[in-house]
Amino acid sequence: MAKHRLRLAAGLLAGAAATHATDARADGLDTPANGVVQMGRGGAWVARADDPLAAFVNPAAMVRNASGAHVGSHLMFRSHCFERLGPDGLPVSPGGGLNAPPGPVCADIAPFPNPQVAVTHRIGSRFAVGFAALGPHKHGKATWPDVVKYANKFGVPDAPHPGPQRYMMLDDDALLIYPTLSAAFAIRRNLSIGAGFVWGIAKFGFSNMAAAVSSPSDDFNTDIKAKVTGFDGFIPGFVASALYSPLSRLDLAATFRYSDAIRSSIDLYAQSNYYTQGRVNEAAIKDPANITDVKDVGTFKFQIPMEARLGLRYHQPRSAMPRGQDWLEKHQGAARDAMSQDLFDVEVDLTYANSSAVERIEIRMAEGTRINGTPGYVPPNADVPRNWRDVLGVRLGGEYVVIPDLVALRAGGFFESKGVDDAYLSLDFHQGFKGGVSGGATLRLGMIDISAGYQHTFFGKLDNGGKGAVQGLSGDATTNYRTPQVVNGGRVTGSLDEVALGVTAHY
């Protein structure tokens, strides 16, 4: 049994890393808006792209805009819950004769600030350069319970029981940023192209539980907690785009984004004999004899899906425009400005993410690595299946300028298709269909635009009725280091509310 525990711990660690690589970027799996104005329009912004975040979203638009700098942030409030069920559709006992949990468990997710910074600069009337740094549009750290409290079989209330989701996830903490350096060129006044080099940087740490032996049902008495950490300082990628205005009131845009896979060596920290009588065994998990701390124990790889967007925007010019701002006049008519030039605009975007490229998360461990306190070894292959689907989306939004050069209001909404079959649901990021509604406003004070926005995102429930397809990791080589039972049977629900504030300075 000790031998199996060791193997399991390594496999568990690998599985923990795999479960959250999905948050690598906004690619149809995250909510679509990353930016204050963009969010207020339901993400329908690829053709509008009129603030410095164009350097990341649509570089071709930079040469149509005035020079400027932007700083903004979303504050994200996320709810994410899971109810584990067995193949019979009933809650699953954690083993040891304990009662099954009476309902779902939820992650503890603190409000998360998601910042963006960008600057663009025009060089004459036909060239522009820009820089942006931002992360994927998602929540931050999430902690799932290792112990939940509910009435035990003797009727004692608030008795400790191992968390039902523990084999899928316990802790999730990742930092990912995408510094992007872009350039744009105006082929003609109504046609521009742009491209940017993306240098992704990822740091991550995740943990979950695994079964020490391949028993036919859960048994918390042999659980091991393991944590994997890794760092990839260079994730190369690029964005390319075009912006064309066949008519004075119509803009067409197309963007394509590609990133290399996240690749990293990983470190392992494992604690065996984690539970006793349903509660955390504090003495055992602090005992050096039960702790394994190994550097460079293996490798991690996650393929980031490529994505493409098409945007169509109609804007209604004002019959009489106010005198332009000094910062706009200096560009001698080569720069557009919707707040002074347009009465309103409406945009629709179509999106595609090649998420089916993610069939699995690849976790490979060095053979011969022992776990302290056991005679066993880590599994050389701890890949975790994902089997994602390609994601299609539509975004619709617009803006009305209430007072030219002073106040604008906007609203929008979006929908994205389901990114995974229910049988492969996981707890990394909710991959059911997504829909959202949003609104926002901008107040202009001279060369400064102050923008605010709000968005609510609905997540479609994922529910496999207890008939999941992902087995837990096990230390038993005779079962290919997998448990006979699935660990992702059940249903996942979630929602997201966010508020955003940003400032753009034009020059």
C-alpha positions in Angstrom: 0.0 0.0 0.0 2.8 2.4 0.8 4.3 1.8 -2.6 1.0 2.6 -4.2 0.7 5.8 -2.2 4.0 7.1 -3.5 3.0 6.5 -7.1 -0.3 8.1 -6.6 1.1 11.2 -5.1 3.2 12.0 -8.1 0.3 11.2 -10.4 -2.0 13.4 -8.4 0.4 16.3 -8.6 0.5 16.0 -12.3 -3.2 15.9 -12.5 -3.4 19.1 -10.4 -1.3 20.9 -12.9 -3.3 19.6 -15.8 -6.6 20.7 -14.4 -5.8 24.4 -14.6 -3.7 24.9 -17.7 -7.0 25.8 -19.4 -6.7 29.3 -17.9 -3.8 30.1 -20.1 -5.7 32.7 -22.2 -9.0 34.0 -23.4 -9.6 31.6 -26.3 -13.3 30.9 -26.2 -13.0 29.2 -22.8 -12.9 32.4 -20.9 -15.4 35.2 -21.0 -14.7 37.3 -24.1 -14.1 40.9 -22.9 -10.7 42.1 -21.6 -10.8 45.9 -21.3 -13.3 48.3 -19.8 -14.8 49.7 -23.0 -14.8 46.2 -24.6 -16.6 44.7 -21.7 -19.3 47.3 -21.7 -20.0 46.4 -25.4 -20.3 42.6 -24.7 -16.9 42.1 -26.2 -18.0 43.4 -29.7 -14.9 45.6 -30.2 -12.6 44.1 -32.8 -13.6 46.5 -35.5 -14.0 49.5 -33.1 -10.7 48.9 -31.4 -10.2 52.6 -30.6 -8.1 52.6 -27.5 -4.5 51.5 -26.9 -5.6 47.9 -26.1 -5.8 47.6 -29.9 -2.1 46.7 -29.7 -3.2 43.3 -28.3 -6.7 42.8 -29.8 -6.4 44.3 -33.3 -3.0 45.9 -34.1 -4.2 47.1 -37.5 -6.5 49.6 -35.8 -3.6 51.5 -34.1 -2.9 53.5 -37.2 -6.5 54.7 -37.3 -6.4 56.0 -33.7 -4.8 58.9 -32.0 -1.7 58.2 -29.9 -2.6 57.3 -26.3 -2.0 55.4 -23.1 -4.4 53.2 -21.1 -4.6 51.7 -17.7 -7.6 49.7 -16.5 -8.8 46.8 -14.4 -11.7 44.5 -13.9 -12.8 43.4 -10.4 -14.2 39.9 -10.8 -16.6 38.1 -8.5 -16.9 34.5 -9.3 -19.1 31.6 -8.2 -18.1 28.0 -9.0 -19.8 24.9 -7.5 -19.6 21.2 -8.0 -22.0 18.4 -6.9 -20.4 14.9 -7.2 -22.6 12.0 -8.1 -22.0 8.3 -8.8 -23.1 6.3 -11.8 -26.4 5.7 -10.0 -27.0 9.4 -9.8 -26.6 9.6 -6.0 -24.0 11.5 -4.0 -20.7 9.7 -3.4 -19.4 8.7 0.0 -15.8 9.7 0.7 -15.2 6.2 2.0 -14.8 4.7 5.4 -18.5 4.3 5.9 -19.0 8.1 6.0 -22.2 9.8 4.7 -22.1 11.3 1.3 -22.3 15.1 1.2 -25.9 16.5 1.0 -25.3 18.9 -1.8 -22.7 20.8 -3.8 -19.5 22.3 -2.6 -18.2 25.7 -3.8 -14.8 27.2 -4.3 -13.5 30.0 -2.2 -12.7 32.7 -4.8 -11.7 36.1 -3.6 -12.6 39.2 -5.7 -9.8 39.3 -8.3 -8.4 42.4 -10.0 -7.6 41.8 -13.7 -5.4 44.7 -14.9 -4.5 45.9 -18.4 -1.9 48.5 -19.5 -1.2 49.7 -23.0 0.3 52.5 -25.0 0.2 53.3 -28.8 2.1 55.9 -30.8 1.5 57.1 -34.3 4.5 57.7 -36.6 3.2 60.0 -39.3 -0.1 59.2 -41.0 0.7 55.6 -42.1 2.6 54.0 -39.2 1.9 53.2 -35.6 3.5 51.1 -32.9 2.1 49.9 -29.6 2.7 47.9 -26.5 0.2 46.1 -24.2 0.5 43.9 -21.2 -2.5 42.0 -19.8 -3.6 38.6 -18.6 -6.4 36.2 -19.7 -9.8 37.4 -18.8 -10.5 35.0 -15.8 -10.7 34.8 -12.1 -7.6 34.5 -9.9 -6.8 32.1 -7.1 -9.5 29.5 -6.2 -9.5 27.2 -3.2 -11.7 24.1 -2.9 -12.2 22.5 0.5 -10.2 19.6 1.6 -12.8 19.1 4.4 -16.5 20.0 4.4 -18.8 19.8 7.4 -22.2 18.2 7.5 -24.2 15.8 9.6 -22.5 12.4 10.0 -24.2 9.0 10.2 -24.8 9.4 13.9 -26.7 12.7 13.4 -23.9 14.9 14.7 -24.1 18.2 12.9 -21.0 19.9 11.3 -18.9 16.8 11.4 -15.8 16.9 9.2 -15.8 14.9 5.9 -13.2 14.9 3.0 -14.3 17.2 0.2 -16.1 15.3 -2.6 -14.1 17.2 -5.4 -10.7 16.5 -3.9 -9.5 14.2 -6.6 -10.2 17.0 -9.2 -8.9 20.1 -7.4 -8.0 21.6 -4.1 -6.0 24.8 -4.9 -5.5 26.7 -8.0 -3.1 29.7 -8.2 -1.7 30.9 -11.5 -0.2 34.1 -12.9 -0.1 34.6 -16.7 0.7 37.8 -18.6 1.0 38.5 -22.3 3.4 41.4 -23.1 2.7 42.3 -26.7 4.7 44.5 -29.1 2.8 45.5 -32.2 3.1 47.6 -35.4 0.5 48.8 -38.0 0.7 50.2 -41.5 -2.0 52.0 -43.5 -1.8 50.6 -47.1 -4.5 53.1 -48.0 -6.6 55.5 -45.9 -9.4 52.9 -45.6 -7.2 49.8 -45.4 -4.6 48.9 -42.7 -2.8 45.8 -41.5 -1.0 45.1 -38.3 0.9 42.4 -36.4 2.3 41.9 -32.9 4.8 39.6 -31.2 3.4 38.1 -28.0 5.8 37.0 -25.2 3.7 35.0 -22.7 4.9 34.4 -19.2 3.3 31.8 -16.9 3.8 30.8 -13.3 1.5 28.2 -11.7 0.8 26.1 -8.7 -2.0 23.6 -8.3 -2.9 20.8 -5.9 -5.4 17.9 -5.5 -5.8 14.5 -4.0 -5.3 11.0 -5.5 -6.2 7.5 -4.3 -3.2 5.5 -3.0 -4.6 2.2 -4.3 -7.1 1.2 -6.9 -10.1 0.2 -4.8 -13.5 0.0 -6.4 -14.7 3.1 -4.5 -13.3 6.1 -2.7 -11.3 5.6 0.4 -10.0 8.7 2.1 -7.8 6.7 4.4 -5.2 6.3 1.6 -5.5 9.8 0.1 -2.3 11.8 -0.6 -2.2 15.6 -1.3 0.3 16.8 -3.9 1.1 20.1 -5.3 2.8 20.9 -8.6 4.5 24.2 -9.4 6.1 25.4 -12.6 7.3 28.4 -14.6 7.5 29.1 -18.3 9.3 32.4 -19.0 8.9 32.3 -22.8 5.6 31.4 -24.5 6.1 32.8 -28.0 3.1 33.8 -30.1 1.7 36.4 -32.5 -1.4 38.3 -33.5 -2.1 39.5 -37.0 -5.0 41.6 -38.2 -6.6 43.7 -40.9 -9.1 46.6 -40.8 -11.0 47.7 -44.0 -13.6 50.4 -44.4 -15.3 49.7 -47.8 -17.8 52.5 -47.0 -17.4 55.6 -44.8 -19.8 54.2 -42.3 -18.8 50.5 -42.3 -15.7 48.8 -40.8 -14.6 45.2 -41.3 -12.0 43.6 -39.2 -10.3 40.2 -38.9 -7.8 39.0 -36.4 -5.8 35.7 -35.9 -4.0 34.8 -32.7 -1.6 31.9 -32.1 0.6 30.9 -29.1 3.0 28.1 -28.6 2.2 25.6 -25.8 3.0 26.2 -22.2 6.0 24.0 -21.5 7.6 23.8 -18.1 9.6 21.6 -15.8 7.6 20.9 -12.6 8.4 20.6 -8.9 6.6 18.2 -6.6 5.5 18.6 -3.0 3.4 15.7 -1.6 1.9 14.8 1.8 0.9 11.3 2.5 -1.5 10.0 5.2 -3.5 13.2 4.8 -6.8 12.2 6.6 -7.7 10.5 9.8 -11.4 9.8 10.7 -12.5 12.2 8.0 -10.5 15.2 9.2 -7.0 16.5 8.3 -4.3 14.5 10.0 -2.2 17.6 11.1 0.5 15.6 12.8 1.1 13.2 9.8 1.2 15.8 7.1 3.9 17.8 9.0 6.0 14.7 9.6 9.1 14.8 7.4 8.7 11.1 6.9 5.5 11.8 5.0 6.7 14.7 2.9 8.3 14.6 -0.5 9.8 17.7 -2.0 11.4 17.1 -5.4 12.7 19.7 -7.9 12.4 19.0 -11.6 10.5 15.8 -11.1 8.9 16.0 -14.6 7.5 18.1 -17.4 4.3 19.8 -18.2 2.8 20.7 -21.6 -0.5 22.4 -22.5 -1.4 23.3 -26.1 -3.0 26.8 -26.2 -5.8 26.9 -28.8 -5.5 29.4 -31.7 -8.4 31.8 -32.2 -9.8 34.0 -34.9 -12.3 36.8 -34.9 -14.3 38.7 -37.6 -16.0 42.0 -36.9 -18.6 44.1 -38.7 -19.2 47.7 -37.4 -21.7 50.3 -38.6 -21.3 53.9 -37.3 -23.5 56.9 -37.9 -21.5 60.1 -38.2 -22.8 63.3 -36.7 -24.3 65.8 -39.0 -22.5 68.6 -37.2 -19.3 67.8 -35.2 -17.9 69.9 -32.4 -14.5 71.4 -32.7 -12.0 68.6 -32.4 -9.7 68.2 -29.4 -6.2 69.6 -29.9 -4.8 66.1 -29.6 -7.1 65.0 -32.4 -6.4 68.0 -34.7 -2.6 67.3 -34.5 -3.2 64.1 -36.5 -4.6 66.1 -39.4 -7.7 64.0 -40.1 -5.8 60.6 -40.1 -7.2 59.6 -36.7 -10.8 58.7 -36.0 -12.6 59.5 -32.7 -16.1 58.1 -32.1 -16.9 60.3 -29.2 -16.7 63.5 -31.3 -17.4 62.2 -34.8 -20.2 59.6 -34.4 -23.7 59.7 -33.1 -23.8 55.9 -32.4 -22.3 52.6 -33.6 -23.3 48.9 -33.6 -20.9 46.0 -34.0 -21.3 42.2 -34.4 -18.3 39.9 -34.0 -18.0 36.2 -34.8 -15.3 34.2 -32.9 -13.7 30.8 -33.3 -11.3 28.9 -31.0 -9.6 25.7 -32.0 -10.1 24.2 -28.6 -10.3 20.7 -30.0 -6.5 20.8 -30.2 -6.5 20.2 -26.5 -7.0 16.4 -26.2 -5.1 16.0 -23.0 -2.7 17.8 -20.6 0.7 16.1 -20.9 2.4 15.3 -17.6 5.5 13.1 -17.7 7.4 12.1 -14.6 11.0 10.9 -14.2 11.1 7.2 -13.5 12.6 6.0 -10.2 11.3 9.0 -8.1 10.3 7.9 -4.6 7.8 9.5 -2.3 9.0 9.7 1.3 7.3 7.3 3.7 6.5 4.8 0.9 8.5 2.3 -1.2 6.7 3.3 -4.4 7.6 5.6 -7.4 5.8 8.2 -9.4 4.0 7.2 -12.6 6.0 8.0 -15.7 2.8 9.0 -17.6 0.2 11.1 -15.7 -1.6 12.7 -18.6 -5.1 14.0 -17.9 -7.7 13.7 -20.7 -9.6 16.9 -21.7 -11.2 16.2 -25.2 -12.3 19.8 -25.6 -14.5 21.0 -28.5 -14.0 23.9 -30.8 -15.8 27.0 -29.5 -18.0 29.4 -31.6 -19.2 32.7 -30.4 -21.1 35.8 -31.3 -20.8 39.2 -29.7 -23.2 42.2 -30.2 -22.7 45.6 -28.8 -22.8 49.3 -29.5 -22.5 52.8 -28.2 -24.6 56.0 -28.2 -22.9 59.4 -27.7 -25.2 61.3 -25.5 -23.2 64.6 -25.5 -20.5 64.8 -28.1 -17.0 64.9 -26.8 -18.3 64.5 -23.2 -20.6 61.5 -22.4 -21.1 58.1 -24.2 -23.2 55.1 -23.1 -22.8 51.5 -24.3 -24.4 48.1 -23.9 -23.9 44.6 -25.3 -24.1 40.9 -24.9 -22.4 37.7 -26.1 -22.9 33.9 -26.4 -20.3 31.2 -26.7 -20.9 27.5 -27.4 -20.0 24.6 -25.0 -16.3 23.7 -25.0 -16.5 20.2 -23.7 -18.7 17.1 -23.5 -20.4 16.8 -20.1 -18.6 13.5 -19.5 -15.3 15.4 -19.4 -16.3 18.3 -17.1 -13.6 19.6 -14.8 -13.0 22.3 -12.2 -10.4 24.4 -13.9 -12.6 26.8 -15.7 -16.3 26.4 -16.4 -16.5 25.1 -20.0 -20.3 25.0 -20.5 -21.9 27.5 -22.8 -21.6 31.1 -21.8 -23.8 34.1 -22.2 -23.5 37.6 -20.8 -25.0 41.1 -20.7 -23.1 44.3 -20.0 -23.2 48.0 -20.0 -20.9 51.0 -19.5 -20.2 54.7 -19.9 -17.3 57.1 -20.7 -16.8 60.6 -19.4 -14.4 62.7 -21.4 -12.4 65.4 -19.6 -10.2 67.1 -22.3 -7.6 64.6 -23.3 -8.7 62.1 -20.6 -11.4 59.4 -21.0 -12.7 57.8 -17.8 -14.7 54.6 -18.5 -16.6 52.3 -16.3 -18.5 49.0 -17.0 -20.4 46.1 -15.6 -21.0 42.6 -16.9 -22.8 39.5 -15.7 -21.9 36.1 -17.2 -24.2 33.1 -17.2 -22.6 29.7 -17.4 -24.6 26.8 -18.7 -24.7 23.9 -16.3 -22.5 20.8 -17.1 -24.2 17.7 -15.9 -23.3 14.1 -16.7 -25.7 12.5 -14.2 -22.7 10.9 -12.4 -21.5 9.1 -15.6 -18.2 11.0 -16.0 -15.3 9.8 -18.1 -12.2 10.9 -16.1 -10.7 8.4 -13.7 -8.7 9.4 -10.7 -4.9 8.9 -10.5 -3.8 5.8 -8.5 -0.6 4.3 -7.4 -1.5 0.9 -8.8 0.5 0.0 -11.9 -1.8 -3.0 -12.6 -4.6 -0.5 -13.3 -2.4 1.8 -15.4 -2.2 4.2 -12.4 -5.9 5.0 -12.7 -8.8 4.3 -10.3 -11.6 2.0 -11.5 -14.2 4.7 -10.6 -14.5 8.0 -12.3 -14.0 11.1 -10.1 -15.8 13.8 -12.3 -19.3 12.4 -12.2 -21.9 15.1 -11.3 -22.7 18.7 -12.2 -20.9 22.0 -12.3 -22.6 25.4 -12.0 -21.2 29.0 -11.9 -21.6 32.7 -12.6 -19.5 35.8 -12.8 -20.1 39.4 -12.0 -17.5 42.1 -12.7 -17.1 45.8 -12.6 -14.4 47.7 -14.4 -12.7 51.1 -14.4 -10.2 52.5 -16.9 -8.5 55.7 -17.9 -7.2 56.5 -21.4 -5.1 59.6 -22.1 -4.9 60.8 -25.7 -2.1 62.9 -27.2 
